Amino acid sequence: MATPALSENRTSGLWRSLAEAIKGTHQDFTEGSIGRAVLLLATPMVLEMLMEALFAIVDVFWVTRLGANAVATVGLTESMLTLMFSVALGISLSTTAMVARRIGEKDKRGASTAAVQSILLGVVVAVAMGVPGVIWASQLLGLMGAPADLVASGYRYTEIVFGGSVGVMLLFLNNAIFRGAGDASIAMRVLWFANMINLALDPCFIFGLGPFPKLGVTGAAVSTLIGRTSGVVYQFWLLARADGRVSIRFSDICIVPKVIGSLIRVSTTGVLQFAIAHTSWIMLVRFISSFGSAAVAGYTIGIRTFFFVVLPAWGLSGAAATMVGQNLGAQKPDRAVKAVYLTAFYNAVYMAFIAAIFIAFPHAIVSVFTTDPPVASAAVDCLRIVGYGNVGYAFGMVLVQAFNGAGDTVTPTIINLIGFWFCELPLAYLLAFRLNFEVRGVFAAIPLAELLITLMGGVMFLKGGWKQRKI
C-alpha cells in the first residue's frame, strides 16, 4: 500500500509533467519512461484537438441561429472539403513519419529538409484543388443534392472555404512537422491561437456586430479564413527560429528531388487512405440529403458533436505516431509497440466514458444547438447510434496512427478500402433504402464499419510488418 508521502510525490510529479508538456519539453522520447513520454506528447495534442473541437461546436452553434439551410450549407461544404483534408492528412502523416524518423536518428538538418519539401508539395497541391472549388462552388453544391434556394444562399460560403485551401494545407503540414519533431506543445499553441481568433470573429461576421458587416453563413467562412491564415503566419515565425528542434533557414528553401520523391511515395497511399474514408463520408452525406435539409442539419450537429470528443482522442493517438516514428529511427521497435498498447488503453477508457454520455443523454446535448423537432430527432439518432462504436474507434485510430508513424501507409489504406467502400457504403444503402431504416440506417453503418476496421488493424499490427518500413 502506498504511503501518503509516496502518493503526494507521485501527484506532484504528475502535475510537473503536465506543466512541462504544456510549456514544451526537450525530453528524448526514445529514452526513459514510456508512460511519461506518452503523457508529455499526448497532453498538448489532446489540448490542441480540444480547441479544434471547441471551434467546430461553437461554429455550428452560431450557424444554427440562421436556420436549417445555413447548417446544411456548412455540412455539405465540409463533406466536399474532406477531399482537401484527405490530401492534407496524407501529406501530413508522411511528414510526421519522416521528421520523426530523422529526429530519432539525430539528423536535425534532415528533418528540416523534409519539412521544407512537405511545405512546397502542400502549396502546389492546395492551389490545384482550391481553384476549381472556387470556380464551380454552385455546381458542386448542386451535385451534393442541395436545393436551389440553398445554393443561392450558400455558394459564397463554399467559395471562401475553398479559396482558403492553402491555409488549410499549411496549418496541417506545419503542425505535422512540429509533432514529428516532438514539439507537440508548439502545435497546440498554434491551433489555440488560430481558433481563438476564429471564435472571436465568428459572431461578429455572422451577425454584423459593431463595425463588422452582417454576412450570415458566409461570415463563418470569413472568420475561419482569417483565423487559419493568422495561425500559418505564426507557424512560419516559429519554424524560422534557430532554437527549435526543426528550424528552417533560407538556404533550406529548395527542391530536393530524393526527399520530395519519398514524401510523394508515402503520401500517395496516405492520401488514398484518407480519400477512401472521406469519399465514403461524402457518399453518406449524399444518402442523408435524400431525406431533406433537416436530416442533413441533424447529421451536421450530431457529427460535429461527435468530433468534439473524438478529436482529443485523435490527439492522444497522435502520441503513438510520434513514439513509433522516433523509436523506429532509434532502432527500438519493442519500445514502439509498448507505447502503442499504452496509448490504446488510455484512449479506450476515455472513449468508453464518452459513449456512456452520448447513449444516456443525447437529447440534453442536442438541445443546446436546436429545438427544431425534425433536426433534433436526426441529431439525437446520430449521436446515440454512432456512440455505440466509440471503444472500437479508440483502438482503431491508435492502430492507424501507429502504422502511419512507421511510414506504412499501405496497410491502413487497404483496411480503409475494405472497411469503408466494401462495408460501410453498401451497408448504409441497404439499411437506409432497401430495409427502410432511412437516415438511421446510414448512421448504423458507421460503427459497424469502424468495428471491422479495428479488427483488421489489430491483426495486421500483431503481424509486425510495419516495423521493417524504411523511409
C-alpha positions as CSV (number, residue, x, y, z in Angstrom):
1,M,0.0,0.0,0.0
2,A,1.4,3.4,-1.0
3,T,2.3,5.7,1.9
4,P,0.8,9.3,1.9
5,A,4.3,10.7,1.2
6,L,4.8,8.5,-1.8
7,S,1.3,9.3,-3.2
8,E,2.0,13.0,-2.7
9,N,5.3,12.7,-4.6
10,R,3.5,10.9,-7.5
11,T,0.8,13.5,-7.7
12,S,3.4,16.3,-7.6
13,G,5.4,14.5,-10.3
14,L,2.3,14.2,-12.4
15,W,1.5,17.9,-12.2
16,R,5.1,18.8,-13.0
17,S,5.0,16.5,-16.1
18,L,1.7,18.1,-17.2
19,A,3.1,21.6,-16.8
20,E,6.2,20.6,-18.8
21,A,4.1,19.1,-21.5
22,I,2.1,22.3,-22.0
23,K,5.1,24.6,-21.7
24,G,7.3,22.5,-24.0
25,T,9.9,19.8,-23.3
26,H,13.3,18.8,-24.5
27,Q,12.6,15.2,-23.5
28,D,14.2,12.5,-25.6
29,F,11.3,10.2,-26.4
30,T,13.5,7.3,-27.3
31,E,14.7,7.0,-23.7
32,G,13.2,6.8,-20.2
33,S,9.7,6.0,-19.0
34,I,7.2,5.2,-21.9
35,G,4.3,6.4,-19.7
36,R,5.9,9.7,-19.1
37,A,6.8,10.1,-22.8
38,V,3.2,9.4,-23.9
39,L,2.0,11.9,-21.3
40,L,4.3,14.6,-22.5
41,L,3.3,14.1,-26.1
42,A,-0.4,13.4,-25.7
43,T,-1.2,16.2,-23.3
44,P,-0.6,19.1,-25.7
45,M,-2.0,17.0,-28.6
46,V,-5.3,16.4,-26.7
47,L,-5.5,20.1,-25.7
48,E,-4.8,21.1,-29.3
49,M,-7.6,18.9,-30.5
50,L,-9.9,20.1,-27.8
51,M,-9.6,23.6,-29.1
52,E,-10.2,22.4,-32.7
53,A,-13.3,20.5,-31.4
54,L,-14.5,23.6,-29.5
55,F,-14.3,25.7,-32.6
56,A,-16.4,23.1,-34.5
57,I,-19.0,23.1,-31.8
58,V,-19.1,26.9,-31.4
59,D,-19.2,27.5,-35.1
60,V,-22.2,25.3,-35.6
61,F,-23.8,26.8,-32.5
62,W,-23.8,30.3,-34.2
63,V,-24.8,28.9,-37.6
64,T,-27.8,27.1,-36.3
65,R,-29.3,30.5,-35.4
66,L,-29.5,31.1,-39.2
67,G,-31.8,28.1,-39.9
68,A,-31.5,24.6,-41.4
69,N,-30.3,25.8,-44.8
70,A,-27.3,27.5,-43.3
71,V,-26.4,24.4,-41.2
72,A,-26.9,22.2,-44.3
73,T,-24.6,24.6,-46.3
74,V,-21.8,24.1,-43.8
75,G,-22.4,20.3,-43.7
76,L,-22.4,19.9,-47.5
77,T,-19.4,22.1,-48.0
78,E,-17.3,20.4,-45.3
79,S,-18.2,17.0,-46.8
80,M,-16.7,18.2,-50.1
81,L,-13.7,19.7,-48.3
82,T,-13.0,16.3,-46.9
83,L,-11.2,15.6,-50.2
84,M,-8.8,18.5,-49.3
85,F,-8.5,17.1,-45.8
86,S,-7.6,13.7,-47.3
87,V,-4.7,15.2,-49.2
88,A,-3.6,17.4,-46.2
89,L,-3.7,14.4,-43.8
90,G,-2.0,12.2,-46.3
91,I,0.9,14.5,-46.7
92,S,0.9,15.3,-43.0
93,L,1.3,11.8,-41.9
94,S,4.2,11.2,-44.3
95,T,5.7,14.5,-43.0
96,T,5.3,13.4,-39.3
97,A,6.8,10.0,-40.1
98,M,9.8,11.4,-41.9
99,V,10.5,14.2,-39.5
100,A,10.1,11.8,-36.5
101,R,12.4,9.2,-38.1
102,R,15.2,11.8,-38.8
103,I,14.8,13.2,-35.2
104,G,15.2,9.6,-33.9
105,E,18.3,9.2,-36.0
106,K,19.6,12.6,-34.5
107,D,19.6,14.1,-38.0
108,K,18.3,17.6,-37.4
109,R,19.2,19.0,-40.9
110,G,17.5,16.0,-42.5
111,A,14.3,16.8,-40.5
112,S,14.5,20.4,-41.7
113,T,14.9,19.3,-45.3
114,A,11.9,17.0,-45.0
115,A,9.8,19.9,-43.6
116,V,10.6,22.2,-46.5
117,Q,9.8,19.6,-49.1
118,S,6.5,18.9,-47.4
119,I,5.6,22.6,-47.4
120,L,6.5,23.1,-51.1
121,L,4.5,20.0,-52.1
122,G,1.5,21.1,-50.0
123,V,1.2,24.6,-51.5
124,V,1.2,23.2,-55.1
125,V,-1.5,20.6,-54.3
126,A,-3.6,23.1,-52.3
127,V,-3.7,25.6,-55.2
128,A,-4.6,22.8,-57.7
129,M,-7.5,21.7,-55.5
130,G,-8.7,25.1,-54.3
131,V,-9.1,27.0,-57.5
132,P,-11.6,24.6,-59.1
133,G,-13.6,24.6,-55.8
134,V,-13.9,28.4,-56.1
135,I,-14.9,28.4,-59.7
136,W,-17.5,25.7,-59.5
137,A,-18.8,26.3,-56.0
138,S,-22.5,26.5,-57.0
139,Q,-22.3,23.4,-59.3
140,L,-20.6,21.4,-56.5
141,L,-23.4,22.2,-54.0
142,G,-25.9,21.2,-56.7
143,L,-24.1,17.8,-57.2
144,M,-24.3,17.2,-53.5
145,G,-28.1,17.4,-53.7
146,A,-28.6,20.9,-52.4
147,P,-31.9,22.6,-53.4
148,A,-31.8,25.8,-55.5
149,D,-32.5,28.1,-52.5
150,L,-29.7,26.6,-50.5
151,V,-27.3,27.0,-53.4
152,A,-28.3,30.7,-53.9
153,S,-27.8,31.5,-50.2
154,G,-24.7,29.3,-49.5
155,Y,-22.4,29.3,-52.6
156,R,-20.4,32.3,-51.3
157,Y,-19.6,30.3,-48.1
158,T,-18.3,27.4,-50.3
159,E,-16.2,29.8,-52.5
160,I,-14.4,31.3,-49.5
161,V,-13.8,27.9,-47.8
162,F,-12.2,26.5,-51.0
163,G,-10.4,29.8,-51.5
164,G,-8.6,29.3,-48.2
165,S,-7.2,25.9,-49.3
166,V,-3.6,26.9,-48.9
167,G,-4.2,28.0,-45.3
168,V,-5.9,24.7,-44.5
169,M,-3.0,22.7,-46.1
170,L,-0.2,24.7,-44.4
171,L,-1.9,24.6,-41.0
172,F,-2.0,20.8,-41.2
173,L,1.6,20.4,-42.6
174,N,3.4,22.8,-40.3
175,N,1.8,21.3,-37.2
176,A,2.7,17.8,-38.6
177,I,6.3,19.0,-38.6
178,F,6.1,20.1,-35.0
179,R,4.5,16.8,-33.9
180,G,7.0,14.7,-35.7
181,A,9.8,16.6,-34.0
182,G,8.2,16.0,-30.6
183,D,7.2,19.7,-30.3
184,A,3.5,18.9,-29.7
185,S,3.2,21.9,-27.3
186,I,4.0,24.3,-30.2
187,A,1.4,22.7,-32.5
188,M,-1.1,23.1,-29.6
189,R,-0.3,26.8,-29.2
190,V,-0.6,27.4,-32.9
191,L,-4.1,25.9,-33.1
192,W,-5.2,27.7,-30.0
193,F,-4.1,31.0,-31.4
194,A,-5.8,30.4,-34.8
195,N,-9.0,29.2,-33.3
196,M,-9.3,31.9,-30.6
197,I,-9.2,34.4,-33.5
198,N,-11.8,32.3,-35.3
199,L,-14.1,32.1,-32.3
200,A,-13.9,35.8,-31.6
201,L,-14.7,36.8,-35.2
202,D,-17.4,34.2,-35.8
203,P,-20.4,36.0,-34.3
204,C,-19.0,39.4,-35.5
205,F,-19.1,38.5,-39.2
206,I,-22.2,36.3,-39.0
207,F,-24.4,38.8,-37.2
208,G,-22.7,42.1,-38.1
209,L,-21.7,43.1,-34.5
210,G,-20.2,46.6,-34.2
211,P,-18.3,47.7,-37.3
212,F,-18.4,44.2,-38.9
213,P,-20.6,43.6,-41.9
214,K,-23.5,41.2,-41.5
215,L,-22.6,38.2,-43.8
216,G,-24.7,35.4,-42.4
217,V,-23.3,31.9,-43.1
218,T,-20.6,33.5,-45.3
219,G,-19.3,35.2,-42.2
220,A,-18.4,31.9,-40.7
221,A,-16.1,31.2,-43.7
222,V,-14.5,34.6,-43.5
223,S,-13.7,34.3,-39.8
224,T,-12.3,30.8,-40.4
225,L,-10.1,32.1,-43.2
226,I,-8.7,34.9,-41.1
227,G,-8.0,32.6,-38.1
228,R,-6.2,29.9,-40.2
229,T,-4.1,32.5,-42.0
230,S,-3.0,34.0,-38.7
231,G,-2.1,30.6,-37.5
232,V,0.0,29.9,-40.5
233,V,1.9,33.2,-40.2
234,Y,2.6,32.2,-36.5
235,Q,3.9,28.8,-37.6
236,F,6.4,30.2,-40.1
237,W,7.7,32.6,-37.5
238,L,8.3,29.6,-35.1
239,L,9.9,27.5,-37.8
240,A,12.3,30.3,-38.7
241,R,13.7,30.4,-35.1
242,A,17.2,28.8,-34.7
243,D,16.5,27.2,-31.3
244,G,13.7,24.8,-32.4
245,R,14.1,21.0,-32.9
246,V,13.3,21.8,-36.6
247,S,14.4,25.2,-37.9
248,I,14.2,26.3,-41.5
249,R,16.9,28.5,-42.9
250,F,16.7,30.5,-46.1
251,S,19.2,28.1,-47.7
252,D,16.9,25.2,-47.0
253,I,14.2,26.5,-49.4
254,C,14.9,24.5,-52.5
255,I,13.7,21.3,-54.1
256,V,15.5,18.1,-53.1
257,P,14.2,15.5,-55.6
258,K,15.1,12.4,-53.5
259,V,13.3,13.7,-50.4
260,I,10.3,15.1,-52.1
261,G,10.0,11.8,-54.1
262,S,10.0,9.9,-50.9
263,L,7.3,12.2,-49.5
264,I,5.2,11.7,-52.6
265,R,5.6,8.0,-52.4
266,V,4.5,7.7,-48.8
267,S,1.9,10.5,-49.2
268,T,0.2,8.9,-52.2
269,T,-1.0,5.9,-50.3
270,G,-1.6,8.2,-47.3
271,V,-3.8,10.5,-49.4
272,L,-5.6,7.5,-50.8
273,Q,-6.1,6.2,-47.3
274,F,-7.9,9.3,-46.2
275,A,-9.6,9.8,-49.6
276,I,-11.2,6.4,-49.2
277,A,-12.5,7.3,-45.8
278,H,-13.6,10.8,-46.7
279,T,-15.3,10.0,-50.0
280,S,-17.2,7.4,-48.0
281,W,-18.3,10.3,-45.7
282,I,-19.3,12.3,-48.8
283,M,-21.5,9.5,-50.0
284,L,-23.0,9.1,-46.6
285,V,-24.0,12.8,-46.7
286,R,-25.4,12.3,-50.2
287,F,-27.5,9.4,-48.9
288,I,-28.7,11.6,-46.0
289,S,-29.6,14.5,-48.2
290,S,-32.2,12.3,-49.9
291,F,-34.2,12.7,-46.6
292,G,-34.2,16.5,-46.7
293,S,-32.3,19.5,-45.2
294,A,-33.5,18.7,-41.7
295,A,-31.7,15.3,-41.9
296,V,-28.5,16.9,-43.2
297,A,-28.7,19.6,-40.5
298,G,-29.3,17.0,-37.8
299,Y,-26.4,14.9,-39.1
300,T,-24.1,18.1,-39.1
301,I,-25.0,18.8,-35.4
302,G,-24.5,15.2,-34.4
303,I,-21.3,14.6,-36.2
304,R,-19.7,17.8,-35.1
305,T,-20.6,17.0,-31.5
306,F,-19.1,13.6,-32.1
307,F,-15.9,15.1,-33.4
308,F,-15.8,17.4,-30.4
309,V,-14.9,14.3,-28.3
310,V,-13.2,12.3,-31.0
311,L,-10.6,15.0,-31.9
312,P,-9.0,14.8,-28.4
313,A,-8.8,11.0,-28.9
314,W,-7.1,11.6,-32.2
315,G,-4.7,13.9,-30.3
316,L,-3.9,11.1,-27.9
317,S,-3.4,8.6,-30.7
318,G,-1.0,11.1,-32.3
319,A,1.4,10.4,-29.5
320,A,1.6,6.9,-30.7
321,A,2.6,8.1,-34.2
322,T,5.5,10.2,-32.9
323,M,6.6,7.5,-30.5
324,V,6.6,4.8,-33.2
325,G,8.5,7.1,-35.7
326,Q,11.2,8.2,-33.3
327,N,11.8,4.8,-31.7
328,L,12.0,3.0,-35.0
329,G,14.6,5.6,-36.0
330,A,16.4,4.8,-32.8
331,Q,16.2,1.1,-33.6
332,K,13.9,0.4,-30.6
333,P,10.8,-1.4,-32.1
334,D,9.8,-3.0,-28.8
335,R,9.5,0.3,-27.2
336,A,7.3,1.5,-30.0
337,V,5.0,-1.5,-29.5
338,K,4.7,-0.8,-25.8
339,A,3.8,2.8,-26.5
340,V,1.0,1.8,-28.9
341,Y,-0.5,-0.6,-26.3
342,L,-0.4,2.0,-23.5
343,T,-1.9,4.8,-25.7
344,A,-4.7,2.5,-26.9
345,F,-5.6,1.6,-23.4
346,Y,-5.8,5.3,-22.4
347,N,-7.9,6.0,-25.5
348,A,-10.4,3.2,-24.8
349,V,-11.0,4.4,-21.3
350,Y,-11.7,7.9,-22.5
351,M,-14.0,6.9,-25.4
352,A,-16.0,4.4,-23.2
353,F,-16.8,7.3,-20.8
354,I,-17.9,9.5,-23.7
355,A,-20.0,6.7,-25.2
356,A,-21.9,6.4,-21.9
357,I,-22.8,10.1,-22.1
358,F,-23.8,10.0,-25.7
359,I,-26.1,7.0,-25.2
360,A,-27.7,8.2,-22.0
361,F,-28.1,11.9,-22.6
362,P,-28.4,12.7,-26.4
363,H,-31.5,14.9,-26.1
364,A,-29.8,17.1,-23.5
365,I,-26.7,17.6,-25.7
366,V,-28.7,18.3,-28.9
367,S,-31.0,20.8,-27.1
368,V,-28.0,23.2,-26.8
369,F,-27.9,23.6,-30.6
370,T,-31.5,23.3,-31.8
371,T,-35.2,23.0,-30.8
372,D,-36.4,22.2,-34.3
373,P,-38.0,18.8,-33.8
374,P,-37.0,17.2,-37.2
375,V,-33.4,18.4,-36.9
376,A,-33.2,17.5,-33.2
377,S,-34.5,14.0,-33.9
378,A,-31.9,13.3,-36.6
379,A,-29.1,14.7,-34.4
380,V,-30.1,12.5,-31.4
381,D,-30.2,9.4,-33.5
382,C,-26.8,10.3,-34.9
383,L,-25.2,10.8,-31.5
384,R,-26.7,7.7,-29.9
385,I,-26.0,5.3,-32.8
386,V,-22.5,6.5,-33.6
387,G,-21.7,6.4,-29.9
388,Y,-22.1,2.7,-29.7
389,G,-18.9,2.4,-31.7
390,N,-16.7,4.6,-29.5
391,V,-14.5,1.9,-28.0
392,G,-13.8,0.4,-31.4
393,Y,-12.9,3.9,-32.7
394,A,-10.5,4.2,-29.8
395,F,-8.4,1.2,-30.7
396,G,-8.7,1.7,-34.4
397,M,-7.4,5.2,-34.5
398,V,-4.3,4.3,-32.4
399,L,-3.5,1.4,-34.7
400,V,-3.9,3.6,-37.8
401,Q,-1.6,6.2,-36.3
402,A,1.0,3.6,-35.4
403,F,1.1,2.3,-39.0
404,N,1.4,5.9,-40.3
405,G,4.0,6.8,-37.8
406,A,6.1,4.0,-39.1
407,G,5.7,5.2,-42.6
408,D,3.5,2.2,-43.5
409,T,0.6,4.0,-45.2
410,V,-0.3,0.9,-47.4
411,T,-1.7,-1.2,-44.6
412,P,-4.3,1.3,-43.4
413,T,-5.2,2.2,-47.0
414,I,-6.1,-1.4,-47.7
415,I,-8.0,-1.6,-44.4
416,N,-9.9,1.6,-45.2
417,L,-10.8,0.3,-48.7
418,I,-12.4,-2.8,-47.3
419,G,-14.0,-1.1,-44.3
420,F,-15.5,1.9,-45.9
421,W,-16.1,1.1,-49.6
422,F,-16.8,-2.6,-49.3
423,C,-18.6,-2.5,-46.0
424,E,-19.9,0.9,-44.9
425,L,-21.4,2.3,-48.1
426,P,-23.2,-0.9,-49.3
427,L,-24.4,-1.4,-45.7
428,A,-25.7,2.2,-45.4
429,Y,-27.5,1.9,-48.8
430,L,-29.0,-1.5,-47.8
431,L,-30.2,-0.3,-44.4
432,A,-31.4,3.1,-45.5
433,F,-33.1,2.4,-48.8
434,R,-33.8,-1.3,-49.1
435,L,-34.7,-2.2,-45.5
436,N,-36.3,1.3,-45.0
437,F,-34.5,2.4,-41.8
438,E,-33.9,5.7,-43.7
439,V,-31.4,8.0,-42.1
440,R,-30.9,5.8,-39.0
441,G,-29.7,3.1,-41.4
442,V,-27.0,5.4,-42.6
443,F,-25.9,6.1,-39.1
444,A,-25.9,2.4,-38.1
445,A,-23.4,1.6,-40.9
446,I,-20.8,3.9,-39.3
447,P,-20.0,2.0,-36.1
448,L,-20.3,-1.4,-37.8
449,A,-17.7,-0.5,-40.4
450,E,-15.4,1.0,-37.8
451,L,-15.5,-2.2,-35.8
452,L,-14.4,-4.2,-38.9
453,I,-11.6,-1.7,-39.5
454,T,-10.4,-2.1,-35.9
455,L,-10.3,-5.9,-36.1
456,M,-8.4,-5.8,-39.3
457,G,-5.9,-3.3,-37.9
458,G,-5.3,-5.4,-34.8
459,V,-4.4,-8.4,-36.9
460,M,-2.0,-6.5,-39.1
461,F,-0.4,-4.8,-36.1
462,L,0.3,-8.1,-34.5
463,K,2.0,-9.4,-37.7
464,G,4.6,-6.7,-37.2
465,G,5.5,-5.9,-40.9
466,W,5.3,-2.2,-40.1
467,K,8.5,-2.4,-38.0
468,Q,10.6,-3.0,-41.1
469,R,9.3,0.0,-43.1
470,K,12.1,2.3,-44.4
471,I,11.5,6.0,-45.2
